[in-house]
Amino acid sequence: MKEMYPKNGRVILHVDMNSFFASVEIAYDPSLQGKPVAIAGNVEERRGIIITCSYEARAFGVKTTMPLWEAKRKCPNLIVRKPNFERYRKTSLAMFELLRTYTNLVEPVSIDEGYMDITDCYEKGTPLEIAHSIQESLVKTLLLPSSIGIAPNKFLAKMASDMKKPMGITILRKRDVKKILWPLPVEEMHGVGKKTAEKLATIQIKTIGDLAGGNDIQVKQLLGINGERLKQRANGVDNRHVDPDAIAGFKSIGNSTTLPYDSTDEEELKTVLKKLSQSVGARVRRKDMLAANIQIIIRYDDRRTITRSRKLENPIEQDDEIYNAAFRLWKKHWNGDPIRLLGVTAQELIEKGEAFKQLDIFSYEKDAKREPLLKALDELKGKYGDDIVLQGIKNKKQPFGDNEHGTSFEKDFLSDLNND
């Protein structure tokens, strides 16, 4: 089989589970097989939003983020289930365990998708045979459908897995890029969202081919260093390795401040927490990330230091959300002794494009309305300083200085995959 593998390049698979949440529910309740099924938050309320749905439901026009009332109008026989995230987590762990029986080079990128490097797996068959084996094993052992992309790099494998759903297997070689990818609208390219596509349209880049041949200076001026990466990928170039340890990577943003004097004044300490939360929130948003975990540090006057963290039900980015999570931790764990230092850290950062709302997904609608306001506030702070706008803080006095030292603490992203 070795001759079926490249002499110098890599063979990468992208395994993407089809309608994962809905498929898991169908696996647990076989009577749902072949029926239009949707997972939705606030099932009993009209304002509920579709989180995901089966392909049978999609045939009626039901889509992710569609209001539940509209989905039921399009599909009167729609079967709606509340999300069961503990069930999805366990199924995800089992899925990745199965993938690791083929190779140790497995990199989870979300709860329902991951990359595999099978370059040295030629004893197990051709790349196509391995992909079929994985797909069949997932159906046989977990009753779950998947789509798999086979390519020489991660970007092309991801693009390939999106081409045939459900239960598709697609090979995408670098020589196919010009014929298959370049004619596609640029917004169909992995890594290009609606806003980025709108920006690119201002310089007449409307297809992936336009981006591949775009002017380097123009693209970089418009999108920064990300523009360079996107142009490379539009040309089929992606040198990232499949990294099994990526989930345990350093992904946190934090700030701490040493107080000018030891304090037990609750109002003053709350003010410090608010300032730290605003600083962390601004940096999280600048990086287009969401935080799935918040950690605080409390250092007492005798140098005793404690760190406490809280896993969040939904990833967050807003200052008040970060503050509320930090405040609850601080209130629970502060023993009343004088405090010398406080710190707030956003952990388990997730790129916005990869994040999924775990419970009340309809609230993304509210978040989206706030984004222009948050952006304007961040721009004001960047131009005039953090104190130009203080949301919800009484400006009675500012007893503590601005000696904020960045603090960072390693935290596994999707750490369950390592620990369970």
C-alpha positions in Angstrom: 0.0 0.0 0.0 3.0 2.3 0.5 3.0 3.4 -3.2 -0.5 4.8 -2.6 0.9 7.4 -0.2 3.0 10.5 -1.2 6.8 10.1 -0.9 7.3 13.6 0.7 3.9 15.0 1.5 1.3 14.2 4.1 -2.1 12.6 4.0 -4.6 14.4 6.3 -8.2 13.5 7.0 -10.8 15.8 8.4 -13.6 13.9 10.1 -16.8 15.9 10.5 -19.8 14.4 12.2 -23.1 15.1 10.4 -25.8 17.0 12.4 -24.0 15.8 15.5 -26.5 16.7 18.3 -29.5 15.5 16.3 -27.6 12.3 15.2 -26.8 11.5 18.9 -30.4 11.9 19.8 -31.4 9.6 17.0 -28.8 7.0 18.1 -30.3 7.0 21.6 -33.8 6.8 20.3 -33.9 4.7 17.0 -37.6 5.5 16.6 -36.5 8.9 15.4 -34.6 7.4 12.4 -35.7 8.9 9.1 -37.8 11.6 10.8 -37.4 15.4 10.8 -35.6 16.0 14.2 -34.4 19.3 15.6 -32.5 20.3 18.8 -33.6 23.6 20.2 -33.2 25.8 23.2 -36.4 26.9 25.0 -38.5 24.2 23.4 -41.7 25.4 25.1 -41.3 29.0 24.0 -41.9 30.7 20.7 -38.6 32.4 20.9 -36.6 29.1 20.9 -34.0 28.8 18.2 -32.9 25.7 16.2 -29.4 24.6 17.3 -29.2 21.8 14.7 -31.5 19.5 12.8 -31.5 16.3 10.9 -31.2 16.2 7.1 -34.8 15.1 6.9 -35.7 18.4 8.6 -33.4 20.4 6.3 -35.3 19.0 3.3 -38.3 21.1 4.6 -36.1 24.2 4.8 -35.4 24.0 8.5 -32.0 25.6 9.3 -29.7 26.2 12.2 -30.6 29.5 14.2 -34.1 29.5 12.6 -36.8 30.5 15.2 -38.6 27.4 16.4 -42.0 28.8 15.3 -40.8 29.3 11.8 -39.3 25.8 11.7 -42.6 24.3 12.8 -44.4 26.3 10.1 -42.1 24.9 7.5 -42.2 21.4 8.9 -45.4 20.7 11.0 -44.2 17.2 11.9 -40.9 18.4 13.3 -39.8 16.5 16.4 -38.1 18.9 18.8 -35.7 17.8 21.5 -34.0 19.8 24.3 -30.2 19.6 24.1 -28.5 17.0 26.3 -24.9 18.2 26.5 -23.6 15.6 28.9 -24.8 13.0 26.4 -23.0 14.9 23.5 -19.8 15.2 25.5 -19.7 11.4 26.2 -20.4 10.6 22.6 -17.6 13.0 21.5 -15.1 11.3 23.8 -16.1 7.9 22.3 -15.8 9.3 18.8 -12.2 10.5 19.3 -11.2 7.3 21.1 -12.3 5.4 17.9 -10.3 7.8 15.7 -7.2 7.1 17.9 -7.4 3.4 17.1 -6.2 4.3 13.6 -3.4 6.8 14.6 -2.2 8.8 17.6 -2.0 11.9 15.4 -5.6 13.0 16.1 -6.3 16.7 16.7 -9.8 17.6 18.0 -10.9 21.0 16.9 -14.4 21.0 18.3 -16.9 18.6 20.0 -17.8 17.0 16.6 -14.8 17.3 14.3 -11.1 16.7 14.1 -8.0 16.1 11.9 -6.0 12.9 11.5 -2.6 12.5 10.0 -2.5 9.0 8.4 0.7 9.4 6.4 2.3 6.4 8.1 -0.8 4.2 8.2 -0.2 2.5 4.9 -0.3 -0.9 6.5 -4.0 -0.3 7.3 -4.9 0.3 3.7 -5.1 3.1 1.2 -6.3 6.5 2.4 -9.7 5.9 0.8 -10.0 2.5 2.5 -9.1 4.0 5.9 -11.7 6.7 5.4 -14.4 4.1 4.5 -13.3 2.0 7.5 -13.6 5.0 9.9 -17.0 6.0 8.5 -18.3 2.5 8.8 -17.0 2.0 12.3 -18.6 5.3 13.5 -22.0 4.0 12.2 -21.5 0.5 13.5 -20.3 1.4 17.1 -21.9 4.8 17.7 -24.7 4.8 15.1 -23.4 8.2 13.9 -23.0 9.5 10.3 -19.9 11.5 9.2 -18.3 13.1 6.2 -14.5 12.8 5.6 -12.2 14.9 3.6 -8.9 13.5 2.3 -6.1 15.9 1.3 -2.4 16.8 1.6 -3.1 19.5 4.3 -5.6 20.6 6.9 -7.3 23.4 5.0 -8.0 21.2 1.9 -9.2 18.3 4.1 -11.6 20.7 5.8 -12.9 22.0 2.5 -13.2 18.5 1.2 -15.3 17.2 4.1 -17.9 19.9 3.5 -18.4 18.9 -0.1 -20.5 15.8 0.4 -23.0 15.6 3.3 -24.2 13.4 4.8 -22.0 10.3 4.7 -19.6 11.6 2.0 -15.9 11.0 1.4 -14.1 13.5 -0.8 -10.5 13.5 -2.0 -9.1 17.0 -2.8 -5.6 17.2 -4.2 -3.6 20.4 -4.6 -3.8 20.1 -8.3 -7.6 20.2 -8.0 -7.7 23.6 -6.3 -7.9 25.7 -9.5 -10.7 23.6 -11.0 -12.7 22.8 -7.9 -12.2 25.6 -5.3 -11.4 28.7 -7.3 -14.8 29.1 -8.9 -16.5 29.0 -5.5 -17.8 32.2 -3.8 -15.1 33.4 -1.3 -17.6 33.1 1.6 -17.6 29.4 1.1 -13.9 29.2 2.0 -13.1 27.9 5.4 -11.9 30.9 7.5 -13.8 33.5 5.6 -16.9 34.7 7.3 -19.6 37.1 6.0 -17.9 40.2 7.3 -14.6 39.2 5.7 -16.3 38.4 2.4 -17.9 41.9 2.5 -14.5 43.5 3.0 -12.9 41.5 0.2 -15.8 42.5 -2.1 -14.6 46.1 -1.7 -11.4 45.2 -3.6 -13.3 43.1 -6.2 -12.5 39.7 -4.6 -15.6 37.6 -5.0 -14.4 34.1 -5.6 -11.7 31.9 -4.0 -9.8 32.3 -7.3 -10.0 36.1 -7.0 -8.4 35.8 -3.5 -5.7 33.3 -4.8 -4.7 35.9 -7.4 -5.3 39.0 -5.3 -2.8 41.8 -4.8 -0.6 41.0 -1.8 -0.4 44.6 -0.5 -4.2 45.2 -0.9 -5.2 42.0 0.8 -2.7 42.6 3.7 -3.9 46.2 4.2 -7.5 45.0 4.3 -7.2 42.0 6.5 -3.7 42.2 8.1 -1.6 39.0 8.6 -4.8 37.0 8.3 -5.1 38.1 4.7 -1.7 36.6 3.9 -2.8 33.3 5.4 -6.1 33.3 3.6 -4.4 34.0 0.3 -2.0 31.1 0.8 -4.8 28.8 1.6 -6.8 29.9 -1.4 -3.8 28.6 -3.3 -3.9 25.3 -1.5 -1.0 26.1 0.8 -1.3 25.2 4.5 1.8 24.0 6.4 0.1 23.4 9.8 0.8 20.0 11.3 -1.8 17.8 13.0 -1.1 18.4 16.7 -2.6 16.0 19.2 -1.5 18.4 22.0 -3.2 21.4 20.5 -6.1 21.0 22.9 -3.8 21.4 25.8 -2.2 24.5 24.3 -1.8 27.9 26.0 -5.1 29.6 25.4 -5.8 32.3 28.0 -5.9 36.0 28.5 -5.5 37.5 32.0 -4.6 40.5 34.0 -3.8 41.0 37.7 -3.0 44.0 39.8 -1.1 44.4 43.0 -3.0 46.8 45.3 -1.2 49.9 46.7 -2.3 48.8 50.1 -3.9 45.6 51.5 -7.7 45.9 51.4 -10.8 44.4 52.9 -13.1 47.1 51.4 -15.7 45.1 49.4 -16.7 48.1 47.2 -13.0 48.9 46.4 -12.3 45.3 45.6 -15.3 45.0 43.3 -14.1 48.1 41.4 -10.8 46.3 40.9 -12.5 43.2 39.6 -14.6 45.3 37.2 -11.5 47.1 35.8 -9.7 43.8 35.3 -12.7 42.2 33.7 -13.0 45.2 31.3 -9.4 44.9 30.3 -9.6 41.1 29.8 -12.9 41.5 27.8 -11.4 44.0 25.5 -8.5 41.8 24.7 -10.7 38.7 24.2 -12.8 40.6 21.7 -9.8 42.0 19.9 -8.7 38.5 19.2 -12.2 37.4 18.1 -12.3 34.8 20.8 -14.8 33.6 23.4 -13.9 32.3 26.9 -15.4 29.0 28.2 -13.8 29.3 31.7 -13.1 32.2 34.1 -10.4 32.1 36.7 -9.6 34.4 39.6 -6.4 34.8 41.7 -6.6 36.1 45.3 -3.3 36.8 47.1 -3.6 37.7 50.7 -1.4 40.1 52.8 0.6 37.1 54.1 1.3 36.0 50.5 -1.0 33.0 50.5 -2.4 32.7 47.0 -5.4 30.8 45.8 -6.7 30.3 42.2 -10.2 29.3 41.5 -12.0 28.7 38.2 -15.5 28.2 36.9 -16.5 26.3 33.7 -19.2 28.3 31.9 -22.4 27.0 30.4 -21.9 29.2 27.3 -18.7 30.9 26.0 -18.6 34.6 26.8 -16.8 37.8 25.7 -18.6 40.7 27.2 -17.1 42.7 30.2 -20.2 42.3 32.4 -20.3 38.6 31.8 -16.7 38.1 32.7 -17.1 40.3 35.8 -20.2 38.5 36.9 -18.4 35.1 36.7 -15.3 36.5 38.4 -17.3 38.2 41.1 -19.2 35.0 42.0 -15.9 33.1 42.3 -14.4 35.9 44.5 -17.5 36.2 46.7 -17.5 32.4 47.2 -13.8 32.0 48.0 -12.7 35.2 49.7 -12.3 34.5 53.4 -12.4 38.2 54.4 -8.7 38.6 55.1 -6.9 41.6 53.6 -6.1 41.2 49.9 -2.8 42.2 48.3 -3.4 41.1 44.7 -6.4 40.3 42.5 -6.4 38.7 39.0 -8.9 37.7 36.4 -8.2 35.3 33.5 -10.3 34.2 30.6 -9.4 30.6 29.9 -10.3 27.9 27.3 -10.5 30.5 24.6 -12.4 29.4 21.5 -12.3 31.1 18.1 -15.7 32.6 17.4 -16.1 30.7 14.2 -15.6 27.4 16.1 -17.8 28.2 19.1 -21.2 26.8 19.7 -23.7 28.1 22.2 -24.5 25.3 24.6 -27.8 26.2 26.0 -29.9 29.2 25.2 -28.6 29.8 21.6 -31.3 32.3 20.9 -29.4 34.8 23.1 -26.8 35.1 20.3 -29.4 37.4 18.7 -29.1 39.7 21.7 -25.3 39.4 21.7 -25.2 40.3 18.0 -27.1 43.5 18.6 -24.6 44.5 21.3 -21.5 43.9 19.1 -21.5 47.4 17.4 -21.7 49.1 20.8 -18.9 46.9 22.3 -16.7 47.7 19.3 -17.3 51.4 19.6 -16.5 51.2 23.4 -13.3 49.3 22.6 -12.3 51.9 20.0 -12.9 54.7 22.4 -10.8 53.0 25.1 -8.0 52.3 22.6 -7.9 56.0 21.6 -8.4 57.7 25.0 -7.6 55.1 27.6 -9.6 52.5 29.6 -11.1 55.1 31.9 -13.0 57.0 29.1 -16.0 54.8 29.6 -16.7 52.8 32.8 -19.7 50.6 32.4 -21.7 50.4 35.6 -18.9 51.6 37.9 -19.4 54.4 40.4 -16.7 56.9 39.8 -16.5 57.9 43.5 -12.7 57.2 43.7 -10.1 55.1 42.1 -7.8 54.0 44.9 -5.8 51.5 43.0 -3.2 52.1 40.4 -2.9 50.8 36.8 0.0 48.5 37.5 -1.7 45.6 35.7 0.6 42.7 35.0 -0.5 40.2 32.5 -1.0 36.8 34.1 -1.5 33.6 32.2 -2.3 30.1 33.4 -2.4 27.0 31.2 -5.8 25.3 30.9 -6.7 22.4 28.6 -9.0 23.2 25.8 -11.4 20.3 25.5 -9.4 18.8 28.4 -12.0 16.1 28.8 -10.5 14.4 25.7 -7.3 13.9 27.7 -8.7 13.1 31.1 -11.6 10.8 30.5 
